[in-house]
Amino acid sequence: MDRFHIKMEDISPYPLERSADCQEWEDISYQELEEVLNTVSEEKAKVFLGVVRNGSFASLDGYFYRIRPRH
């Protein structure tokens, strides 16, 4: 939480994927993503997690990330 009491979205229970071009997707663990998130500001991480949690693609560090869709 920050001084405005906004907590970060928790996407750790969801299967995650990343892609450089939104065509070919690869699985990524939350732990791997967490390493990337640790390199950005807290505000950027909050926005990123909120976008992914709401079902959209989010771009970070040259990749697009998403929660793996159900087939």
Backbone atoms as SQL, in Angstrom:
CREATE TABLE atoms (id INTEGER PRIMARY KEY, chain TEXT, resi INTEGER, resn TEXT, atom TEXT, x REAL, y REAL, z REAL);
INSERT INTO atoms VALUES
  (1, 'A', 1, 'MET', 'N', 0.833, -1.183, 0.000),
  (2, 'A', 1, 'MET', 'CA', 0.000, 0.000, 0.000),
  (3, 'A', 1, 'MET', 'C', 0.878, 1.247, 0.000),
  (4, 'A', 2, 'ASP', 'N', 0.367, 2.288, -0.560),
  (5, 'A', 2, 'ASP', 'CA', 1.087, 3.549, -0.540),
  (6, 'A', 2, 'ASP', 'C', 0.390, 4.529, 0.397),
  (7, 'A', 3, 'ARG', 'N', 0.813, 5.763, 0.370),
  (8, 'A', 3, 'ARG', 'CA', 0.230, 6.742, 1.292),
  (9, 'A', 3, 'ARG', 'C', -1.232, 7.031, 1.004),
  (10, 'A', 4, 'PHE', 'N', -1.730, 6.646, -0.188),
  (11, 'A', 4, 'PHE', 'CA', -3.145, 6.834, -0.525),
  (12, 'A', 4, 'PHE', 'C', -3.951, 5.559, -0.253),
  (13, 'A', 5, 'HIS', 'N', -3.293, 4.575, 0.331),
  (14, 'A', 5, 'HIS', 'CA', -3.928, 3.300, 0.691),
  (15, 'A', 5, 'HIS', 'C', -4.453, 2.553, -0.530),
  (16, 'A', 6, 'ILE', 'N', -3.714, 2.638, -1.627),
  (17, 'A', 6, 'ILE', 'CA', -4.057, 1.877, -2.831),
  (18, 'A', 6, 'ILE', 'C', -3.160, 0.650, -2.847),
  (19, 'A', 7, 'LYS', 'N', -3.754, -0.524, -2.821),
  (20, 'A', 7, 'LYS', 'CA', -2.924, -1.723, -2.819),
  (21, 'A', 7, 'LYS', 'C', -2.762, -2.247, -4.241),
  (22, 'A', 8, 'MET', 'N', -1.695, -2.978, -4.449),
  (23, 'A', 8, 'MET', 'CA', -1.423, -3.540, -5.764),
  (24, 'A', 8, 'MET', 'C', -2.330, -4.742, -6.004),
  (25, 'A', 9, 'GLU', 'N', -2.708, -4.905, -7.259),
  (26, 'A', 9, 'GLU', 'CA', -3.489, -6.073, -7.649),
  (27, 'A', 9, 'GLU', 'C', -2.624, -7.320, -7.474),
  (28, 'A', 10, 'ASP', 'N', -3.213, -8.414, -7.065),
  (29, 'A', 10, 'ASP', 'CA', -2.487, -9.672, -6.922),
  (30, 'A', 10, 'ASP', 'C', -2.829, -10.565, -8.113),
  (31, 'A', 11, 'ILE', 'N', -1.857, -10.770, -8.996),
  (32, 'A', 11, 'ILE', 'CA', -2.084, -11.653, -10.149),
  (33, 'A', 11, 'ILE', 'C', -1.326, -12.971, -9.986),
  (34, 'A', 12, 'SER', 'N', -0.711, -13.188, -8.834),
  (35, 'A', 12, 'SER', 'CA', 0.113, -14.378, -8.625),
  (36, 'A', 12, 'SER', 'C', -0.629, -15.704, -8.796),
  (37, 'A', 13, 'PRO', 'N', -1.940, -15.798, -8.532),
  (38, 'A', 13, 'PRO', 'CA', -2.606, -17.096, -8.708),
  (39, 'A', 13, 'PRO', 'C', -2.895, -17.456, -10.172),
  (40, 'A', 14, 'TYR', 'N', -2.722, -16.523, -11.087),
  (41, 'A', 14, 'TYR', 'CA', -3.123, -16.737, -12.478),
  (42, 'A', 14, 'TYR', 'C', -1.953, -17.204, -13.340),
  (43, 'A', 15, 'PRO', 'N', -2.232, -18.063, -14.321),
  (44, 'A', 15, 'PRO', 'CA', -1.179, -18.459, -15.268),
  (45, 'A', 15, 'PRO', 'C', -0.869, -17.273, -16.191),
  (46, 'A', 16, 'LEU', 'N', 0.406, -16.930, -16.307),
  (47, 'A', 16, 'LEU', 'CA', 0.817, -15.753, -17.052),
  (48, 'A', 16, 'LEU', 'C', 1.580, -16.126, -18.318),
  (49, 'A', 17, 'GLU', 'N', 1.494, -15.234, -19.311),
  (50, 'A', 17, 'GLU', 'CA', 2.222, -15.403, -20.562),
  (51, 'A', 17, 'GLU', 'C', 2.857, -14.082, -20.944),
  (52, 'A', 18, 'ARG', 'N', 3.918, -14.171, -21.766),
  (53, 'A', 18, 'ARG', 'CA', 4.518, -12.958, -22.318),
  (54, 'A', 18, 'ARG', 'C', 4.854, -13.185, -23.783),
  (55, 'A', 19, 'SER', 'N', 4.954, -12.075, -24.508),
  (56, 'A', 19, 'SER', 'CA', 5.230, -12.128, -25.940),
  (57, 'A', 19, 'SER', 'C', 5.939, -10.847, -26.363),
  (58, 'A', 20, 'ALA', 'N', 6.828, -10.981, -27.332),
  (59, 'A', 20, 'ALA', 'CA', 7.492, -9.797, -27.880),
  (60, 'A', 20, 'ALA', 'C', 6.650, -9.162, -28.977),
  (61, 'A', 21, 'ASP', 'N', 5.732, -9.956, -29.586),
  (62, 'A', 21, 'ASP', 'CA', 4.981, -9.457, -30.741),
  (63, 'A', 21, 'ASP', 'C', 3.473, -9.720, -30.682),
  (64, 'A', 22, 'CYS', 'N', 2.968, -10.228, -29.589),
  (65, 'A', 22, 'CYS', 'CA', 1.544, -10.579, -29.409),
  (66, 'A', 22, 'CYS', 'C', 1.086, -11.685, -30.370),
  (67, 'A', 23, 'GLN', 'N', 2.019, -12.391, -30.955),
  (68, 'A', 23, 'GLN', 'CA', 1.684, -13.521, -31.834),
  (69, 'A', 23, 'GLN', 'C', 2.083, -14.843, -31.166),
  (70, 'A', 24, 'GLU', 'N', 3.323, -14.916, -30.757),
  (71, 'A', 24, 'GLU', 'CA', 3.856, -16.107, -30.100),
  (72, 'A', 24, 'GLU', 'C', 3.946, -15.829, -28.602),
  (73, 'A', 25, 'TRP', 'N', 3.229, -16.629, -27.811),
  (74, 'A', 25, 'TRP', 'CA', 3.197, -16.431, -26.364),
  (75, 'A', 25, 'TRP', 'C', 3.942, -17.554, -25.669),
  (76, 'A', 26, 'GLU', 'N', 4.627, -17.222, -24.582),
  (77, 'A', 26, 'GLU', 'CA', 5.322, -18.222, -23.769),
  (78, 'A', 26, 'GLU', 'C', 4.885, -18.063, -22.320),
  (79, 'A', 27, 'ASP', 'N', 4.844, -19.175, -21.614),
  (80, 'A', 27, 'ASP', 'CA', 4.497, -19.127, -20.192),
  (81, 'A', 27, 'ASP', 'C', 5.604, -18.432, -19.419),
  (82, 'A', 28, 'ILE', 'N', 5.216, -17.723, -18.402),
  (83, 'A', 28, 'ILE', 'CA', 6.174, -17.078, -17.498),
  (84, 'A', 28, 'ILE', 'C', 5.627, -17.229, -16.084),
  (85, 'A', 29, 'SER', 'N', 6.516, -17.522, -15.152),
  (86, 'A', 29, 'SER', 'CA', 6.072, -17.671, -13.765),
  (87, 'A', 29, 'SER', 'C', 5.921, -16.286, -13.131),
  (88, 'A', 30, 'TYR', 'N', 5.138, -16.235, -12.094),
  (89, 'A', 30, 'TYR', 'CA', 4.975, -14.967, -11.384),
  (90, 'A', 30, 'TYR', 'C', 6.303, -14.529, -10.775),
  (91, 'A', 31, 'GLN', 'N', 7.120, -15.497, -10.352),
  (92, 'A', 31, 'GLN', 'CA', 8.416, -15.166, -9.775),
  (93, 'A', 31, 'GLN', 'C', 9.309, -14.475, -10.814),
  (94, 'A', 32, 'GLU', 'N', 9.276, -14.945, -12.071),
  (95, 'A', 32, 'GLU', 'CA', 10.050, -14.299, -13.126),
  (96, 'A', 32, 'GLU', 'C', 9.545, -12.875, -13.373),
  (97, 'A', 33, 'LEU', 'N', 8.224, -12.720, -13.409),
  (98, 'A', 33, 'LEU', 'CA', 7.647, -11.402, -13.604),
  (99, 'A', 33, 'LEU', 'C', 7.986, -10.476, -12.442),
  (100, 'A', 34, 'GLU', 'N', 7.984, -11.019, -11.254),
  (101, 'A', 34, 'GLU', 'CA', 8.292, -10.223, -10.068),
  (102, 'A', 34, 'GLU', 'C', 9.704, -9.638, -10.149),
  (103, 'A', 35, 'GLU', 'N', 10.643, -10.384, -10.722),
  (104, 'A', 35, 'GLU', 'CA', 12.006, -9.875, -10.899),
  (105, 'A', 35, 'GLU', 'C', 12.002, -8.650, -11.815),
  (106, 'A', 36, 'VAL', 'N', 11.181, -8.681, -12.869),
  (107, 'A', 36, 'VAL', 'CA', 11.067, -7.539, -13.781),
  (108, 'A', 36, 'VAL', 'C', 10.397, -6.369, -13.059),
  (109, 'A', 37, 'LEU', 'N', 9.339, -6.656, -12.315),
  (110, 'A', 37, 'LEU', 'CA', 8.612, -5.600, -11.610),
  (111, 'A', 37, 'LEU', 'C', 9.485, -4.899, -10.569),
  (112, 'A', 38, 'ASN', 'N', 10.451, -5.609, -10.020),
  (113, 'A', 38, 'ASN', 'CA', 11.335, -5.017, -9.016),
  (114, 'A', 38, 'ASN', 'C', 12.270, -3.963, -9.609),
  (115, 'A', 39, 'THR', 'N', 12.323, -3.874, -10.946),
  (116, 'A', 39, 'THR', 'CA', 13.210, -2.901, -11.596),
  (117, 'A', 39, 'THR', 'C', 12.488, -1.605, -11.970),
  (118, 'A', 40, 'VAL', 'N', 11.166, -1.549, -11.747),
  (119, 'A', 40, 'VAL', 'CA', 10.401, -0.349, -12.111),
  (120, 'A', 40, 'VAL', 'C', 9.849, 0.320, -10.855),
  (121, 'A', 41, 'SER', 'N', 9.357, 1.526, -11.019),
  (122, 'A', 41, 'SER', 'CA', 8.800, 2.252, -9.877),
  (123, 'A', 41, 'SER', 'C', 7.539, 1.554, -9.355),
  (124, 'A', 42, 'GLU', 'N', 7.223, 1.835, -8.112),
  (125, 'A', 42, 'GLU', 'CA', 6.030, 1.250, -7.506),
  (126, 'A', 42, 'GLU', 'C', 4.774, 1.668, -8.262),
  (127, 'A', 43, 'GLU', 'N', 4.720, 2.915, -8.680),
  (128, 'A', 43, 'GLU', 'CA', 3.549, 3.410, -9.425),
  (129, 'A', 43, 'GLU', 'C', 3.382, 2.671, -10.754),
  (130, 'A', 44, 'LYS', 'N', 4.485, 2.473, -11.465),
  (131, 'A', 44, 'LYS', 'CA', 4.421, 1.760, -12.743),
  (132, 'A', 44, 'LYS', 'C', 3.996, 0.304, -12.530),
  (133, 'A', 45, 'ALA', 'N', 4.500, -0.312, -11.470),
  (134, 'A', 45, 'ALA', 'CA', 4.118, -1.696, -11.157),
  (135, 'A', 45, 'ALA', 'C', 2.626, -1.790, -10.847),
  (136, 'A', 46, 'LYS', 'N', 2.084, -0.829, -10.107),
  (137, 'A', 46, 'LYS', 'CA', 0.650, -0.821, -9.779),
  (138, 'A', 46, 'LYS', 'C', -0.204, -0.729, -11.037),
  (139, 'A', 47, 'VAL', 'N', 0.170, 0.185, -11.926),
  (140, 'A', 47, 'VAL', 'CA', -0.590, 0.345, -13.174),
  (141, 'A', 47, 'VAL', 'C', -0.498, -0.935, -14.000),
  (142, 'A', 48, 'PHE', 'N', 0.698, -1.477, -14.134),
  (143, 'A', 48, 'PHE', 'CA', 0.904, -2.706, -14.899),
  (144, 'A', 48, 'PHE', 'C', 0.033, -3.840, -14.365),
  (145, 'A', 49, 'LEU', 'N', 0.091, -4.080, -13.060),
  (146, 'A', 49, 'LEU', 'CA', -0.680, -5.177, -12.460),
  (147, 'A', 49, 'LEU', 'C', -2.181, -4.959, -12.612),
  (148, 'A', 50, 'GLY', 'N', -2.637, -3.735, -12.495),
  (149, 'A', 50, 'GLY', 'CA', -4.054, -3.434, -12.672),
  (150, 'A', 50, 'GLY', 'C', -4.517, -3.713, -14.087),
  (151, 'A', 51, 'VAL', 'N', -3.698, -3.350, -15.072),
  (152, 'A', 51, 'VAL', 'CA', -4.048, -3.591, -16.478),
  (153, 'A', 51, 'VAL', 'C', -4.121, -5.098, -16.751),
  (154, 'A', 52, 'VAL', 'N', -3.106, -5.835, -16.320),
  (155, 'A', 52, 'VAL', 'CA', -3.090, -7.288, -16.548),
  (156, 'A', 52, 'VAL', 'C', -4.256, -7.951, -15.820),
  (157, 'A', 53, 'ARG', 'N', -4.513, -7.553, -14.592),
  (158, 'A', 53, 'ARG', 'CA', -5.593, -8.158, -13.788),
  (159, 'A', 53, 'ARG', 'C', -6.956, -7.925, -14.428),
  (160, 'A', 54, 'ASN', 'N', -7.107, -6.816, -15.139),
  (161, 'A', 54, 'ASN', 'CA', -8.379, -6.520, -15.802),
  (162, 'A', 54, 'ASN', 'C', -8.521, -7.185, -17.161),
  (163, 'A', 55, 'GLY', 'N', -7.556, -8.014, -17.537),
  (164, 'A', 55, 'GLY', 'CA', -7.682, -8.813, -18.751),
  (165, 'A', 55, 'GLY', 'C', -7.080, -8.207, -20.000),
  (166, 'A', 56, 'SER', 'N', -6.352, -7.135, -19.870),
  (167, 'A', 56, 'SER', 'CA', -5.727, -6.511, -21.030),
  (168, 'A', 56, 'SER', 'C', -4.254, -6.905, -21.120),
  (169, 'A', 57, 'PHE', 'N', -3.645, -6.586, -22.252),
  (170, 'A', 57, 'PHE', 'CA', -2.205, -6.757, -22.408),
  (171, 'A', 57, 'PHE', 'C', -1.525, -5.563, -21.763),
  (172, 'A', 58, 'ALA', 'N', -0.399, -5.800, -21.148),
  (173, 'A', 58, 'ALA', 'CA', 0.399, -4.712, -20.593),
  (174, 'A', 58, 'ALA', 'C', 1.830, -4.869, -21.080),
  (175, 'A', 59, 'SER', 'N', 2.435, -3.771, -21.443),
  (176, 'A', 59, 'SER', 'CA', 3.797, -3.783, -21.953),
  (177, 'A', 59, 'SER', 'C', 4.771, -3.370, -20.861),
  (178, 'A', 60, 'LEU', 'N', 5.869, -4.117, -20.796),
  (179, 'A', 60, 'LEU', 'CA', 6.895, -3.801, -19.812),
  (180, 'A', 60, 'LEU', 'C', 8.197, -4.437, -20.255),
  (181, 'A', 61, 'ASP', 'N', 9.250, -3.656, -20.305),
  (182, 'A', 61, 'ASP', 'CA', 10.592, -4.161, -20.574),
  (183, 'A', 61, 'ASP', 'C', 10.680, -4.932, -21.898),
  (184, 'A', 62, 'GLY', 'N', 9.988, -4.431, -22.935),
  (185, 'A', 62, 'GLY', 'CA', 10.084, -5.042, -24.261),
  (186, 'A', 62, 'GLY', 'C', 9.165, -6.219, -24.520),
  (187, 'A', 63, 'TYR', 'N', 8.326, -6.565, -23.565),
  (188, 'A', 63, 'TYR', 'CA', 7.385, -7.676, -23.717),
  (189, 'A', 63, 'TYR', 'C', 5.969, -7.222, -23.400),
  (190, 'A', 64, 'PHE', 'N', 5.020, -7.952, -23.946),
  (191, 'A', 64, 'PHE', 'CA', 3.625, -7.814, -23.570),
  (192, 'A', 64, 'PHE', 'C', 3.304, -8.964, -22.630),
  (193, 'A', 65, 'TYR', 'N', 2.509, -8.690, -21.625),
  (194, 'A', 65, 'TYR', 'CA', 2.129, -9.705, -20.636),
  (195, 'A', 65, 'TYR', 'C', 0.616, -9.808, -20.574),
  (196, 'A', 66, 'ARG', 'N', 0.142, -10.997, -20.241),
  (197, 'A', 66, 'ARG', 'CA', -1.292, -11.218, -20.072),
  (198, 'A', 66, 'ARG', 'C', -1.517, -12.442, -19.197),
  (199, 'A', 67, 'ILE', 'N', -2.731, -12.541, -18.677),
  (200, 'A', 67, 'ILE', 'CA', -3.166, -13.773, -18.021),
  (201, 'A', 67, 'ILE', 'C', -3.554, -14.726, -19.149),
  (202, 'A', 68, 'ARG', 'N', -3.042, -15.949, -19.083),
  (203, 'A', 68, 'ARG', 'CA', -3.312, -16.925, -20.149),
  (204, 'A', 68, 'ARG', 'C', -4.821, -17.131, -20.306),
  (205, 'A', 69, 'PRO', 'N', -5.330, -16.955, -21.530),
  (206, 'A', 69, 'PRO', 'CA', -6.765, -17.154, -21.748),
  (207, 'A', 69, 'PRO', 'C', -7.153, -18.621, -21.609),
  (208, 'A', 70, 'ARG', 'N', -8.363, -18.839, -21.221),
  (209, 'A', 70, 'ARG', 'CA', -8.883, -20.217, -21.128),
  (210, 'A', 70, 'ARG', 'C', -9.236, -20.699, -22.530),
  (211, 'A', 71, 'HIS', 'N', -8.872, -21.923, -22.811),
  (212, 'A', 71, 'HIS', 'CA', -9.196, -22.484, -24.141),
  (213, 'A', 71, 'HIS', 'C', -10.308, -23.488, -24.043);
